[in-house]
């Protein structure tokens, strides 16, 4: 009984508590998975499987947060665990914990919320209608098109580009070197894509019919399913671009 309760021996032998390599807890509407990144990855997979098998149907489409305790250089591990959870247990969104905000940032956001954003000035060019072949739109601000962009049209922005319609022309976001820029389109079929001068694929057949989010990752343009990957899901508070 002593061993079961305290993990040690009654005769005075020092008691040790082994910290598990993987811990699971429910936080709000999510499952929070804490991982010791120093543990071999196959062991992490094994322990995660044991925990998620107990959840049974509750794991399906669940939101999962993977926490490596602030350890650096764990992007590959997190990506591998994301793929593993999605394929093995059919979970939904898999993210990492939101970054802690500094007090100054927190104060400014509270001011924005208190004023209802009425003092915020937009830094975006918003256009409605069809952008036709041969037309060129260039701006130093973010660019939002409420309409379709035809083949042969060209969009260039120093910031982000959002197309609430079909994007079939040439698109250049983050010009010339803003690697934080992104592109979003409801129907993503551009003939040419650049972000911060880095070229990318115009379309991905596996993302046909899906809202696509294009961004820079490791000096490459990557395309993601916006609704599935939720690129802004880690931002805990409304943030002005």
MARVOLO-375961 format. One record per residue (C-alpha): residue number from 1; residue in one letter; chain; x negated, y negated, z. Coordinates in pm, whole numbers, padded with zeros to 5 digits. Layout:
N
   n res chain   east  north     up
 NUM   A     A      X      Y      Z
...
***
This chain:
241
   n res chain   east  north     up
   1   X     A  00000  00000  00000
   2   X     A -00284 -00240  00089
   3   X     A -00447 -00187 -00250
   4   X     A -00122 -00242 -00435
   5   X     A -00051 -00570 -00258
   6   X     A -00396 -00727 -00242
   7   X     A -00612 -00542 -00494
   8   X     A -00882 -00472 -00233
   9   X     A -00959 -00229  00048
  10   X     A -00843 -00241  00405
  11   X     A -01191 -00164  00537
  12   X     A -01319 -00513  00455
  13   X     A -01447 -00463  00102
  14   X     A -01422 -00799 -00083
  15   X     A -01108 -00825 -00292
  16   X     A -01128 -00950 -00650
  17   X     A -00850 -01066 -00878
  18   X     A -00907 -01004 -01246
  19   X     A -00786 -01288 -01466
  20   X     A -00589 -01141 -01758
  21   X     A -00716 -01233 -02106
  22   X     A -00362 -01314 -02219
  23   X     A -00076 -01464 -02017
  24   X     A  00280 -01531 -02132
  25   X     A  00540 -01761 -01981
  26   X     A  00855 -01936 -02092
  27   X     A  00835 -02316 -02121
  28   X     A  01155 -02488 -02232
  29   X     A  01262 -02329 -02559
  30   X     A  00916 -02182 -02625
  31   X     A  00691 -01894 -02525
  32   X     A  00356 -02026 -02401
  33   X     A  00069 -01784 -02463
  34   X     A -00253 -01861 -02273
  35   X     A -00556 -01688 -02424
  36   X     A -00914 -01648 -02301
  37   X     A -01107 -01710 -02626
  38   X     A -01414 -01529 -02489
  39   X     A -01220 -01201 -02504
  40   X     A -01272 -00983 -02815
  41   X     A -00998 -01054 -03067
  42   X     A -00885 -00692 -03090
  43   X     A -00828 -00691 -02714
  44   X     A -00629 -01014 -02741
  45   X     A -00412 -00855 -03012
  46   X     A -00355 -00551 -02791
  47   X     A -00255 -00757 -02486
  48   X     A -00029 -00985 -02691
  49   X     A  00142 -00678 -02839
  50   X     A  00209 -00540 -02491
  51   X     A  00369 -00867 -02381
  52   X     A  00575 -00933 -02692
  53   X     A  00703 -00576 -02718
  54   X     A  00875 -00636 -02384
  55   X     A  01056 -00936 -02532
  56   X     A  01212 -00718 -02803
  57   X     A  01465 -00923 -03005
  58   X     A  01390 -01241 -02807
  59   X     A  01065 -01279 -03003
  60   X     A  01240 -01306 -03340
  61   X     A  01224 -01667 -03470
  62   X     A  01095 -01781 -03130
  63   X     A  00873 -02087 -03097
  64   X     A  00528 -01991 -02969
  65   X     A  00253 -02214 -02828
  66   X     A -00101 -02073 -02828
  67   X     A -00321 -02228 -02557
  68   X     A -00697 -02157 -02560
  69   X     A -00759 -02382 -02261
  70   X     A -00916 -02665 -02456
  71   X     A -01199 -02450 -02591
  72   X     A -01355 -02584 -02910
  73   X     A -01418 -02394 -03231
  74   X     A -01112 -02171 -03194
  75   X     A -00923 -02272 -03510
  76   X     A -00988 -01938 -03679
  77   X     A -00873 -01745 -03371
  78   X     A -00553 -01949 -03347
  79   X     A -00481 -01904 -03718
  80   X     A -00538 -01528 -03691
  81   X     A -00307 -01504 -03391
  82   X     A -00045 -01709 -03573
  83   X     A -00052 -01470 -03869
  84   X     A -00050 -01167 -03637
  85   X     A  00255 -01287 -03441
  86   X     A  00449 -01379 -03752
  87   X     A  00383 -01047 -03927
  88   X     A  00410 -00818 -03624
  89   X     A  00692 -00979 -03427
  90   X     A  00862 -01210 -03680
  91   X     A  00826 -01516 -03456
  92   X     A  00913 -01863 -03583
  93   X     A  00697 -02172 -03537
  94   X     A  00351 -02116 -03387
  95   X     A  00166 -02425 -03263
  96   X     A -00101 -02533 -03016
  97   X     A -00037 -02753 -02710
  98   X     A  00011 -03125 -02779
  99   X     A -00287 -03344 -02704
 100   X     A -00269 -03548 -02386
 101   X     A -00205 -03915 -02455
 102   X     A -00422 -04188 -02306
 103   X     A -00255 -04431 -02069
 104   X     A -00286 -04719 -02319
 105   X     A -00117 -04516 -02591
 106   X     A  00152 -04406 -02349
 107   X     A  00217 -04767 -02245
 108   X     A  00246 -04888 -02604
 109   X     A  00491 -04610 -02686
 110   X     A  00702 -04693 -02384
 111   X     A  00712 -05055 -02502
 112   X     A  00824 -04944 -02848
 113   X     A  01099 -04728 -02703
 114   X     A  01210 -04998 -02464
 115   X     A  01253 -05241 -02753
 116   X     A  01418 -04983 -02977
 117   X     A  01139 -05027 -03237
 118   X     A  01293 -05361 -03340
 119   X     A  00952 -05531 -03332
 120   X     A  00779 -05270 -03546
 121   X     A  00697 -05375 -03902
 122   X     A  00699 -05104 -04164
 123   X     A  00384 -05042 -04363
 124   X     A  00558 -04856 -04643
 125   X     A  00674 -04928 -04995
 126   X     A  01015 -04765 -05043
 127   X     A  01148 -04722 -05397
 128   X     A  01472 -04565 -05518
 129   X     A  01547 -04420 -05858
 130   X     A  01363 -04213 -06114
 131   X     A  00994 -04277 -06188
 132   X     A  00964 -04206 -06559
 133   X     A  00678 -04081 -06777
 134   X     A  00417 -04351 -06833
 135   X     A  00513 -04550 -06523
 136   X     A  00241 -04609 -06262
 137   X     A  00308 -04696 -05899
 138   X     A  00008 -04817 -05699
 139   X     A  00014 -04943 -05340
 140   X     A -00216 -04986 -05041
 141   X     A  00073 -04888 -04815
 142   X     A  00256 -04561 -04760
 143   X     A  00479 -04477 -05056
 144   X     A  00830 -04333 -05027
 145   X     A  01023 -04243 -05342
 146   X     A  01394 -04172 -05302
 147   X     A  01442 -04004 -05636
 148   X     A  01256 -03791 -05888
 149   X     A  00908 -03838 -06033
 150   X     A  00893 -03721 -06394
 151   X     A  00594 -03553 -06564
 152   X     A  00361 -03822 -06695
 153   X     A  00431 -04062 -06408
 154   X     A  00148 -04155 -06170
 155   X     A  00165 -04234 -05797
 156   X     A -00132 -04379 -05608
 157   X     A -00126 -04478 -05241
 158   X     A -00388 -04560 -04980
 159   X     A -00160 -04390 -04728
 160   X     A  00093 -04109 -04735
 161   X     A  00331 -04024 -05020
 162   X     A  00680 -03887 -04955
 163   X     A  00912 -03794 -05241
 164   X     A  01275 -03725 -05154
 165   X     A  01331 -03550 -05483
 166   X     A  01131 -03367 -05747
 167   X     A  00760 -03450 -05778
 168   X     A  00631 -03352 -06122
 169   X     A  00383 -03626 -06212
 170   X     A  00032 -03706 -06095
 171   X     A -00006 -03794 -05728
 172   X     A -00302 -03947 -05544
 173   X     A -00261 -04006 -05170
 174   X     A -00516 -04149 -04925
 175   X     A -00698 -04336 -05200
 176   X     A -00991 -04370 -05190
 177   X     A -01108 -04179 -04878
 178   X     A -00828 -04148 -04621
 179   X     A -00845 -03779 -04530
 180   X     A -00561 -03817 -04279
 181   X     A -00314 -03884 -04559
 182   X     A -00053 -03630 -04664
 183   X     A  00204 -03566 -04936
 184   X     A  00557 -03433 -04885
 185   X     A  00807 -03351 -05159
 186   X     A  01140 -03171 -05160
 187   X     A  01053 -03014 -05496
 188   X     A  00674 -02998 -05526
 189   X     A  00561 -02943 -05886
 190   X     A  00300 -03212 -05962
 191   X     A  00067 -03176 -06258
 192   X     A -00226 -03319 -06061
 193   X     A -00289 -03368 -05688
 194   X     A -00559 -03568 -05509
 195   X     A -00586 -03657 -05140
 196   X     A -00879 -03884 -05045
 197   X     A -01028 -03808 -05384
 198   X     A -01024 -03432 -05321
 199   X     A -00842 -03238 -05596
 200   X     A -00588 -02969 -05513
 201   X     A -00355 -02722 -05679
 202   X     A -00047 -02875 -05836
 203   X     A  00191 -02603 -05723
 204   X     A  00207 -02271 -05542
 205   X     A  00458 -02018 -05681
 206   X     A  00510 -01874 -05332
 207   X     A  00642 -02215 -05219
 208   X     A  00892 -02258 -05503
 209   X     A  01220 -02402 -05380
 210   X     A  01069 -02513 -05049
 211   X     A  00976 -02851 -04907
 212   X     A  00598 -02870 -04938
 213   X     A  00350 -03053 -04716
 214   X     A  00004 -03115 -04866
 215   X     A -00290 -03226 -04651
 216   X     A -00667 -03196 -04609
 217   X     A -00810 -02908 -04406
 218   X     A -01181 -02828 -04403
 219   X     A -01241 -03053 -04704
 220   X     A -00974 -02877 -04911
 221   X     A -00618 -02965 -05008
 222   X     A -00383 -02707 -04859
 223   X     A -00012 -02661 -04925
 224   X     A  00230 -02557 -04650
 225   X     A  00598 -02475 -04619
 226   X     A  00712 -02783 -04428
 227   X     A  01013 -02623 -04258
 228   X     A  00822 -02309 -04162
 229   X     A  00494 -02461 -04041
 230   X     A  00634 -02782 -03890
 231   X     A  00314 -02991 -03928
 232   X     A  00450 -03259 -03694
 233   X     A  00584 -03015 -03437
 234   X     A  00293 -03082 -03200
 235   X     A  00367 -03454 -03173
 236   X     A  00570 -03486 -02851
 237   X     A  00675 -03848 -02901
 238   X     A  00789 -04059 -03198
 239   X     A  00482 -04216 -03357
 240   X     A  00472 -04497 -03613
 241   X     A  00260 -04429 -03919
***
